[in-house]
Amino acid sequence: MSGHSSRLSADLRWVEAMLTDLQRQIDELAGELRALSHLVHVHTLATLRADTDSTVAPATPTETDDAR
């Protein structure tokens, strides 16, 4: 029975090690996903800003500005 208990204990340690490694990988991927999400957000804002800048007509002087 001692051999069975020892084997069960070794299996449990192996499973715990695998779960710890899996959690590390998940944390690493989550960090990479946050960084990628930030880049996409910045790129989207820059694209929207460029689109807005290109569609807005340049300001023209008004009659009041000419009178100055």
C-alpha positions, 0 to 999 in steps of 0.5 A, a space after each residue: 500500500 505504501 508504494 501506491 501512496 508514494 505513486 499517488 503522491 508523485 502523480 499529485 506533485 507532477 499535476 501540481 507542477 504542470 498546473 503551475 507551468 500552465 498558469 505561468 504560460 497563461 499569465 505570460 500570454 495575458 501580458 502579451 495580449 494586453 500589450 497587443 491590445 494597447 498597440 491596436 488601440 493606439 493604431 486605431 486612434 491614430 487611424 481615426 485621427 488621420 481620417 478625421 484630419 483628412 476629411 475636415 476642410 481647412 478653416 477659411 478666414 471669415 469676413 470678420 477676420 478680414 476686417 481686422 
